[in-house]
């Protein structure tokens, strides 16, 4: 179990390492909100992502991206698919942690 006290640029490096090192019979569940992917897109386009974008995409494609809180529109889904190589699991009405 990895918990983060706040979101920062380093978040994506940590998540990449966790996903890369996960055991074969385990899951990486990432509770997020849509805004996290706006930040990710900006980091990638600005060349400020602390990991290689292709490596992150490969590792995130094996994760469960659990989105809650705000509505998730088609543009956000396209962004997630392009940057993460997977579709999100959306739980409308959930808290930001999406854990119920």
Phi and psi in degrees as a GROMACS rama.xvg file:
@    title "Ramachandran Plot"
@    xaxis  label "Phi"
@    yaxis  label "Psi"
@TYPE xy
-116.275  122.884  UNK-2
-116.358  143.605  UNK-3
-117.946  132.674  UNK-4
-78.3489  -22.9556  UNK-5
-158.633  158.311  UNK-6
-82.9618  136.843  UNK-7
-152.122  175.609  UNK-8
-57.3611  -35.0696  UNK-9
-64.9089  -18.5059  UNK-10
-51.9109  -45.8892  UNK-11
-68.1635  -33.479  UNK-12
-66.6142  -44.3641  UNK-13
-63.1629  -46.0886  UNK-14
-62.4303  -40.6528  UNK-15
-59.6347  -44.4734  UNK-16
-65.4949  -41.4128  UNK-17
-63.3189  -47.7843  UNK-18
-64.778  -38.4085  UNK-19
-66.4371  -36.1998  UNK-20
-96.7592  8.51835  UNK-21
-67.9886  148.32  UNK-22
-70.0436  152.202  UNK-23
-60.2194  -32.7066  UNK-24
-98.663  23.9911  UNK-25
-119.74  166.774  UNK-26
-120.876  147.179  UNK-27
-109.937  114.419  UNK-28
-108.905  122.659  UNK-29
-113.457  100.362  UNK-30
-73.1334  124.415  UNK-31
-143.927  171.199  UNK-32
-121.739  163.137  UNK-33
-54.5383  -35.5283  UNK-34
-59.1924  -29.8759  UNK-35
-58.38  -34.815  UNK-36
-79.3028  -24.1647  UNK-37
-64.3728  -44.5675  UNK-38
-63.1855  -43.5847  UNK-39
-60.5006  -45.7359  UNK-40
-58.1782  -43.3674  UNK-41
-66.5047  -38.1797  UNK-42
-64.2467  -43.1029  UNK-43
-65.5226  -49.1698  UNK-44
-67.4953  -27.9748  UNK-45
-89.6871  0.761139  UNK-46
67.9768  25.5975  UNK-47
-109.631  5.93865  UNK-48
-68.4524  129.423  UNK-49
-77.1034  6.24883  UNK-50
-136.16  164.645  UNK-51
-67.5988  125.56  UNK-52
-54.6674  -39.312  UNK-53
-66.6171  -38.0657  UNK-54
-66.3259  -42.7132  UNK-55
-62.4976  -44.7741  UNK-56
-59.6191  -43.9107  UNK-57
-62.5127  -40.0281  UNK-58
-75.9039  -39.2565  UNK-59
-68.6964  -26.0493  UNK-60
-64.3874  -16.5962  UNK-61
-96.3539  0.0101999  UNK-62
-101.109  161.428  UNK-63
-98.6793  112.519  UNK-64
-91.9802  104.922  UNK-65
-101.077  108.446  UNK-66
-105.497  139.017  UNK-67
-143.991  -175.599  UNK-68
82.8994  -90.1264  UNK-69
-87.5223  156.179  UNK-70
-58.6631  147.408  UNK-71
-111.72  108.59  UNK-72
-89.1812  174.346  UNK-73
-62.155  -33.0436  UNK-74
-65.9452  -41.3301  UNK-75
-64.6385  -42.4091  UNK-76
-61.5716  -42.4915  UNK-77
-63.1336  -41.2931  UNK-78
-61.9135  -45.809  UNK-79
-62.8828  -45.7545  UNK-80
-59.6827  -43.6402  UNK-81
-68.3066  -39.8539  UNK-82
-88.7006  -26.2646  UNK-83
-116.682  -13.0756  UNK-84
69.3961  22.3201  UNK-85
-154.416  166.862  UNK-86
-97.1809  149.971  UNK-87
-80.0824  157.635  UNK-88
-97.406  122.864  UNK-89
-109.294  130.794  UNK-90
-124.07  87.4016  UNK-91
-63.7943  142.224  UNK-92
84.9021  -0.0117797  UNK-93
-82.3501  165.036  UNK-94
-74.3405  174.32  UNK-95
-62.4577  -24.5119  UNK-96
-81.2495  -18.1015  UNK-97
61.9662  7.38593  UNK-98
-97.2671  116.583  UNK-99
